[in-house]
């Protein structure tokens, strides 16, 4: 018990909100990279597609988990 929370509760919280915050920060980094490199519309799309495709797995996990618990 840490601050009245179990290890499972803490890890569940950080796996959901902590990883979500890192994803939001990484989207900011990808956008900044596209802006500084003057990638244009198509280049920005390719950057977000190529570097951000892993986010879909995380979002799919949340949706599947919600659907199974429903």
C-alpha angles and dihedrals in degrees: 000000000000116000088340095305127110122233091252092055093049094047092046091052095049094042089057106034101020094053089043090055091049090051091052090049092048090051087054090051092050090049091049090049091052091048096049094045092048088229097169126218098302094042091050090050091051091048093051092043096047099039098032101048091096090064090067090064091054092048091046089053091055093048094046091047091050091047094050092048092049 
